[in-house]
C-alpha cells in the first residue's frame, strides 16, 4: 500500500465545510487540493490560507481538477 496522501477537493466551505477542511488538514494521509465555494469573501479567506479556490465544480474540473482515480 502506498503512503502517498489522498488528494481531495471540498465542495462548500460553510460552517461544516470549514470543520471538514480543518479535520482533513490535520491528517497526514489527506491533502486538501482545492475548495469550491460560491461566496466571494469565504473564497478570499481560503485563498489567503494558501488553498486553491473555485466558484463552481465545473470551474474546478475545467481549470484545475483531475478525473484520475
LINFENDA-V579861 format. One record per pair of residues at least 24 apart in sequence whose C-alpha atoms are under 10 Angstrom apart, sorted by sequence separation. I is the first residue (numbers start at 1). J is the second residue. D is the distance in whole Angstrom. If there is no record, write none. Layout:
i:I j:J d:D
i:I j:J d:D
//
This chain:
i:4 j:28 d:9
i:5 j:29 d:4
i:6 j:30 d:5
i:7 j:31 d:5
i:8 j:32 d:5
i:9 j:33 d:6
i:10 j:34 d:6
i:11 j:35 d:6
i:12 j:36 d:6
i:13 j:37 d:6
i:14 j:38 d:10
i:18 j:42 d:10
i:36 j:60 d:7
i:3 j:28 d:9
i:4 j:29 d:7
i:5 j:30 d:5
i:6 j:31 d:6
i:7 j:32 d:6
i:8 j:33 d:6
i:9 j:34 d:5
i:10 j:35 d:5
i:11 j:36 d:5
i:12 j:37 d:5
i:13 j:38 d:9
i:14 j:39 d:9
i:35 j:60 d:8
i:3 j:29 d:8
i:4 j:30 d:9
i:5 j:31 d:6
i:6 j:32 d:8
i:7 j:33 d:6
i:8 j:34 d:7
i:9 j:35 d:5
i:10 j:36 d:6
i:11 j:37 d:7
i:12 j:38 d:8
i:13 j:39 d:9
i:34 j:60 d:8
i:4 j:31 d:10
i:5 j:32 d:10
i:6 j:33 d:9
i:7 j:34 d:9
i:8 j:35 d:9
i:9 j:36 d:7
i:10 j:37 d:9
i:11 j:38 d:10
i:12 j:39 d:9
i:14 j:42 d:8
i:18 j:46 d:9
i:13 j:42 d:7
i:12 j:42 d:10
i:13 j:43 d:8
i:34 j:64 d:8
i:33 j:64 d:9
i:34 j:65 d:8
i:33 j:65 d:9
i:13 j:46 d:9
i:11 j:53 d:10
i:9 j:52 d:9
i:10 j:53 d:10
i:11 j:54 d:9
i:12 j:55 d:10
i:9 j:53 d:9
i:11 j:55 d:10
i:12 j:56 d:10
i:9 j:54 d:10
i:11 j:56 d:9
i:12 j:57 d:10
i:11 j:57 d:8
i:10 j:57 d:10
i:9 j:57 d:9
i:11 j:60 d:10
i:9 j:60 d:9
i:9 j:65 d:9
i:8 j:65 d:10
i:7 j:66 d:10
//
